[in-house]
Amino acid sequence: MAMLYNFNNVSLYSKKFSVKNPSKSRLCFIKPHSLNYHKPKVFEDKLEKGSFSLSETFSKAGLLALVSASILLVDPALAFKSILRQANFKGAKLLGASFFDADLTGADLSEADLRGVDFSLANVTKANLSNANLEGALATGNTSFKGSNITGADFTDVPLRDDQREYLCKVADGVNPTTGNATRDTLLCN
């Protein structure tokens, strides 16, 4: 048996060749449903129910493209920079979080667990750090705590610039209720 394709009228047919009786060769047309073609089950169900919507498909594709672009094209350091001004992190557990180069001006970080947090290059001016636990936090570069309330904050093992340490020692007061350490002692004030 030979399979022949006719591209002019887009049909598929097979012709059986018989050696014994060449005059009785038959021409057979294959019906489309016998080609073992099957539709994917997902589309078949939607087509049967009549719930297949082209607008739904485009909406999902558009949303996926938008999310992908926002994740891949936005610089993470800029993505949340202005959002953190006057943010409320009161009592939050932010262990190991990164506020690298963030603007935390006026943010409420009181009673927050800030152990191991990266405040490198962050602007933490006028923030409320009362009773916060900053053990092992990183505050390098131009990190600024000017005007912040640090009553009862624990700065154990926080590397600070000398000018920042001097400023914080002038306003340091209180004892951290969680660790029991005095703020002045954790800042290594004289």
Stockholm file with secondary structure:
# STOCKHOLM 1.0

chainA/1-190         MAMLYNFNNVSLYSKKFSVKNPSKSRLCFIKPHSLNYHKPKVFEDKLEKGSFSLSETFSKAGLLALVSASILLVDPALAFKSILRQANFKGAKLLGASFFDADLTGADLSEADLRGVDFSLANVTKANLSNANLEGALATGNTSFKGSNITGADFTDVPLRDDQREYLCKVADGVNPTTGNATRDTLLCN
#=GR chainA/1-190 SS CEEEEETTTTEEEEECCCSSCGGGCCEEECCGGGSCCCCCHHHHHHHHHTCCCHHHHHHHHHHHHHHHHHHHHSCHHHHSTTTTTTCBCTTCBCTTCBCTTCBCTTCBCTTCBCTTCBCTTCBCTTCBCTTCBCTTCBCCTTCBCTTCBCTTCBCTTCCCCHHHHHHHHHHCCCBCTTTCCBHHHHTTCC
#=GC SS_cons         CEEEEETTTTEEEEECCCSSCGGGCCEEECCGGGSCCCCCHHHHHHHHHTCCCHHHHHHHHHHHHHHHHHHHHSCHHHHSTTTTTTCBCTTCBCTTCBCTTCBCTTCBCTTCBCTTCBCTTCBCTTCBCTTCBCTTCBCCTTCBCTTCBCTTCBCTTCCCCHHHHHHHHHHCCCBCTTTCCBHHHHTTCC
//
